Amino acid sequence: MKKIRELAKSFIMEEDAVGVVEIILILVVLIGLVIIFKEQLTSLVKNILAKITKQSNSI
């Protein structure tokens, strides 16, 4: 019975480590995409803010 409990604990601990690795990999991919598409994202945000400013001045 003790062996089963130890195996269950080790399995649970192993799954937590996999979750952390998955989160780190997702963050790395997202950061990579932001770096790759930085210019497009900044121009998109600037255009959106310009439209918001223009429309708010007309009100």
VOROMI-509681 format. One record per residue: residue number from 1; residue in three letters; x, y, z of N, C-alpha, C, O in turn. Coordinates in nm, 4 decimals. Last residue first. Layout:
VOROMI-509681
NUM / Ala / X / Y / Z / X / Y / Z / X / Y / Z / X / Y / Z
...
This chain:
VOROMI-509681
59 / Ile / -1.7262 / 6.4256 / -3.0912 / -1.8427 / 6.4180 / -3.0009 / -1.8588 / 6.5445 / -2.9237 / -1.9511 / 6.5563 / -2.8431
58 / Ser / -1.4904 / 6.4463 / -3.2246 / -1.6104 / 6.4846 / -3.2962 / -1.7352 / 6.4855 / -3.2072 / -1.8383 / 6.5409 / -3.2455
57 / Asn / -1.3011 / 6.3419 / -3.0559 / -1.3001 / 6.4856 / -3.0774 / -1.4259 / 6.5320 / -3.1475 / -1.4652 / 6.6476 / -3.1314
56 / Ser / -1.3488 / 6.0711 / -3.0774 / -1.3824 / 6.1353 / -2.9497 / -1.3808 / 6.2859 / -2.9635 / -1.4523 / 6.3539 / -2.8898
55 / Gln / -1.2552 / 6.0191 / -3.3332 / -1.3973 / 6.0060 / -3.3072 / -1.4374 / 6.0721 / -3.1758 / -1.5485 / 6.1239 / -3.1641
54 / Lys / -0.9781 / 6.0609 / -3.2949 / -1.0525 / 6.1404 / -3.3954 / -1.2030 / 6.1359 / -3.3652 / -1.2702 / 6.2389 / -3.3712
53 / Thr / -0.9203 / 5.8682 / -3.0993 / -0.8994 / 6.0112 / -3.0716 / -0.9789 / 6.0977 / -3.1673 / -1.0401 / 6.1964 / -3.1265
52 / Ile / -0.9795 / 5.6343 / -3.2402 / -1.0514 / 5.6646 / -3.1149 / -1.0391 / 5.8136 / -3.0834 / -1.1371 / 5.8774 / -3.0451
51 / Lys / -0.7941 / 5.6532 / -3.4486 / -0.9382 / 5.6535 / -3.4774 / -1.0197 / 5.6881 / -3.3529 / -1.1173 / 5.7627 / -3.3606
50 / Ala / -0.5564 / 5.6358 / -3.2986 / -0.5845 / 5.7556 / -3.3792 / -0.7327 / 5.7652 / -3.4116 / -0.7911 / 5.8733 / -3.4031
49 / Leu / -0.5786 / 5.3789 / -3.1909 / -0.5798 / 5.4947 / -3.1014 / -0.6078 / 5.6240 / -3.1773 / -0.6759 / 5.7125 / -3.1255
48 / Ile / -0.5610 / 5.2307 / -3.4299 / -0.6811 / 5.2211 / -3.3458 / -0.6899 / 5.3412 / -3.2531 / -0.7972 / 5.3997 / -3.2379
47 / Asn / -0.3036 / 5.3011 / -3.5171 / -0.4209 / 5.3306 / -3.5998 / -0.5483 / 5.3287 / -3.5171 / -0.6341 / 5.4156 / -3.5326
46 / Lys / -0.1481 / 5.1989 / -3.3055 / -0.1465 / 5.3423 / -3.3358 / -0.2679 / 5.3823 / -3.4188 / -0.3285 / 5.4864 / -3.3935
45 / Val / -0.2029 / 4.9245 / -3.3300 / -0.2437 / 4.9952 / -3.2074 / -0.2468 / 5.1453 / -3.2328 / -0.3386 / 5.2132 / -3.1867
44 / Leu / -0.0879 / 4.8782 / -3.5835 / -0.2291 / 4.8510 / -3.5598 / -0.2800 / 4.9269 / -3.4378 / -0.3876 / 4.9866 / -3.4417
43 / Ser / 0.1793 / 4.9408 / -3.5355 / 0.1030 / 5.0211 / -3.6314 / -0.0468 / 5.0001 / -3.6136 / -0.1244 / 5.0946 / -3.6272
42 / Thr / 0.2418 / 4.7394 / -3.3490 / 0.2489 / 4.8804 / -3.3098 / 0.1715 / 4.9686 / -3.4063 / 0.1043 / 5.0623 / -3.3632
41 / Leu / 0.2028 / 4.5062 / -3.5039 / 0.1224 / 4.5300 / -3.3845 / 0.1250 / 4.6760 / -3.3431 / 0.0215 / 4.7314 / -3.3059
40 / Gln / 0.3960 / 4.5349 / -3.7041 / 0.2551 / 4.5289 / -3.7413 / 0.1659 / 4.5582 / -3.6211 / 0.0647 / 4.6271 / -3.6342
39 / Glu / 0.6300 / 4.5307 / -3.5461 / 0.5963 / 4.6476 / -3.6278 / 0.4488 / 4.6489 / -3.6653 / 0.3840 / 4.7533 / -3.6588
38 / Lys / 0.6189 / 4.2708 / -3.4257 / 0.6211 / 4.3932 / -3.3453 / 0.5770 / 4.5151 / -3.4262 / 0.4952 / 4.5941 / -3.3792
37 / Phe / 0.6168 / 4.0046 / -3.5017 / 0.5143 / 4.0933 / -3.5564 / 0.5068 / 4.2267 / -3.4822 / 0.4006 / 4.2887 / -3.4763
36 / Ile / 0.8342 / 3.8927 / -3.3605 / 0.8267 / 3.8814 / -3.5065 / 0.7318 / 3.9863 / -3.5644 / 0.7634 / 4.0496 / -3.6652
35 / Ile / 0.7703 / 3.9475 / -3.0938 / 0.8952 / 3.9995 / -3.1510 / 0.8885 / 3.9988 / -3.3032 / 0.9325 / 4.0939 / -3.3677
34 / Val / 0.5318 / 3.8072 / -3.0702 / 0.5324 / 3.9522 / -3.0489 / 0.6575 / 4.0131 / -3.1097 / 0.6510 / 4.1196 / -3.1709
33 / Leu / 0.6245 / 3.5464 / -3.1128 / 0.5295 / 3.6071 / -3.2068 / 0.5256 / 3.7588 / -3.1929 / 0.5171 / 3.8305 / -3.2926
32 / Gly / 0.7896 / 3.5173 / -2.8846 / 0.8456 / 3.5092 / -3.0194 / 0.7547 / 3.5720 / -3.1230 / 0.8016 / 3.6433 / -3.2117
31 / Ile / 0.5980 / 3.5295 / -2.6852 / 0.7009 / 3.6335 / -2.6912 / 0.7663 / 3.6349 / -2.8289 / 0.7950 / 3.7415 / -2.8834
30 / Leu / 0.4576 / 3.2921 / -2.7472 / 0.3904 / 3.4230 / -2.7525 / 0.4912 / 3.5368 / -2.7624 / 0.4715 / 3.6304 / -2.8398
29 / Val / 0.6589 / 3.0996 / -2.7046 / 0.5973 / 3.1136 / -2.8371 / 0.5306 / 3.2500 / -2.8500 / 0.5453 / 3.3167 / -2.9524
28 / Val / 0.7077 / 3.1378 / -2.4311 / 0.8166 / 3.1556 / -2.5280 / 0.7606 / 3.1767 / -2.6683 / 0.8091 / 3.2621 / -2.7425
27 / Leu / 0.4572 / 3.0702 / -2.3236 / 0.5091 / 3.2063 / -2.3092 / 0.6206 / 3.2345 / -2.4096 / 0.6268 / 3.3435 / -2.4665
26 / Ile / 0.4522 / 2.7975 / -2.3904 / 0.3503 / 2.8880 / -2.4450 / 0.3985 / 3.0317 / -2.4368 / 0.3828 / 3.1077 / -2.5324
25 / Leu / 0.6681 / 2.7064 / -2.2331 / 0.6728 / 2.6957 / -2.3798 / 0.5711 / 2.7878 / -2.4457 / 0.6016 / 2.8500 / -2.5475
24 / Ile / 0.5683 / 2.7580 / -1.9764 / 0.6903 / 2.8255 / -2.0218 / 0.7006 / 2.8206 / -2.1741 / 0.7377 / 2.9197 / -2.2370
23 / Ile / 0.3505 / 2.5832 / -1.9736 / 0.3280 / 2.7269 / -1.9593 / 0.4491 / 2.8043 / -2.0095 / 0.4340 / 2.9055 / -2.0779
22 / Glu / 0.4850 / 2.3374 / -1.9951 / 0.3900 / 2.3794 / -2.0982 / 0.3663 / 2.5293 / -2.0928 / 0.3625 / 2.5953 / -2.1966
21 / Val / 0.6288 / 2.3353 / -1.7552 / 0.7010 / 2.3347 / -1.8831 / 0.6086 / 2.3810 / -1.9954 / 0.6513 / 2.4569 / -2.0824
20 / Val / 0.4170 / 2.3229 / -1.5754 / 0.5072 / 2.4384 / -1.5733 / 0.5827 / 2.4475 / -1.7053 / 0.5983 / 2.5564 / -1.7606
19 / Gly / 0.3096 / 2.0721 / -1.6408 / 0.2289 / 2.1934 / -1.6535 / 0.3147 / 2.3179 / -1.6576 / 0.2877 / 2.4093 / -1.7355
18 / Val / 0.5195 / 1.9055 / -1.5673 / 0.4810 / 1.9136 / -1.7079 / 0.3982 / 2.0384 / -1.7315 / 0.4156 / 2.1047 / -1.8338
17 / Ala / 0.5117 / 1.9367 / -1.2920 / 0.6293 / 1.9818 / -1.3656 / 0.5977 / 1.9950 / -1.5140 / 0.6455 / 2.0879 / -1.5790
16 / Asp / 0.2694 / 1.8145 / -1.2336 / 0.2876 / 1.9568 / -1.2070 / 0.4057 / 2.0119 / -1.2853 / 0.3989 / 2.1226 / -1.3388
15 / Glu / 0.3277 / 1.5488 / -1.2997 / 0.2293 / 1.6220 / -1.3783 / 0.2414 / 1.7723 / -1.3557 / 0.2250 / 1.8499 / -1.4498
14 / Glu / 0.5057 / 1.4810 / -1.0948 / 0.5521 / 1.4823 / -1.2326 / 0.4567 / 1.5623 / -1.3207 / 0.5017 / 1.6365 / -1.4080
13 / Met / 0.3406 / 1.4826 / -0.8732 / 0.4504 / 1.5786 / -0.8802 / 0.5015 / 1.5915 / -1.0234 / 0.5366 / 1.7009 / -1.0675
12 / Ile / 0.1760 / 1.2649 / -0.9383 / 0.1185 / 1.3987 / -0.9235 / 0.2272 / 1.5050 / -0.9352 / 0.2070 / 1.6070 / -1.0011
11 / Phe / 0.3660 / 1.0580 / -0.9360 / 0.2907 / 1.0885 / -1.0583 / 0.2326 / 1.2284 / -1.0525 / 0.2390 / 1.3027 / -1.1504
10 / Ser / 0.4473 / 1.0590 / -0.6704 / 0.5451 / 1.0911 / -0.7741 / 0.4759 / 1.1250 / -0.9055 / 0.5225 / 1.2121 / -0.9790
9 / Lys / 0.2055 / 0.9848 / -0.5472 / 0.2679 / 1.1144 / -0.5173 / 0.3664 / 1.1533 / -0.6275 / 0.3680 / 1.2680 / -0.6722
8 / Ala / 0.1713 / 0.7280 / -0.6534 / 0.0714 / 0.8312 / -0.6788 / 0.1298 / 0.9698 / -0.6538 / 0.1057 / 1.0622 / -0.7316
7 / Leu / 0.3953 / 0.5989 / -0.5472 / 0.3807 / 0.6116 / -0.6922 / 0.2805 / 0.7205 / -0.7281 / 0.3022 / 0.7966 / -0.8225
6 / Glu / 0.3317 / 0.6127 / -0.2747 / 0.4513 / 0.6796 / -0.3243 / 0.4450 / 0.6991 / -0.4759 / 0.4848 / 0.8038 / -0.5270
5 / Arg / 0.1008 / 0.4533 / -0.2731 / 0.0924 / 0.5925 / -0.2295 / 0.2132 / 0.6718 / -0.2815 / 0.1980 / 0.7852 / -0.3270
4 / Ile / 0.2109 / 0.2111 / -0.3523 / 0.1078 / 0.2745 / -0.4353 / 0.0971 / 0.4223 / -0.4012 / 0.0855 / 0.5065 / -0.4902
3 / Lys / 0.3802 / 0.1572 / -0.1372 / 0.4362 / 0.1772 / -0.2706 / 0.3370 / 0.2478 / -0.3618 / 0.3753 / 0.3348 / -0.4400
2 / Lys / 0.1997 / 0.1180 / 0.0684 / 0.2898 / 0.2321 / 0.0762 / 0.3507 / 0.2632 / -0.0608 / 0.3703 / 0.3794 / -0.0963
1 / Met / 0.0821 / -0.1191 / 0.0000 / 0.0000 / 0.0000 / 0.0000 / 0.0863 / 0.1253 / 0.0000 / 0.0508 / 0.2263 / -0.0607
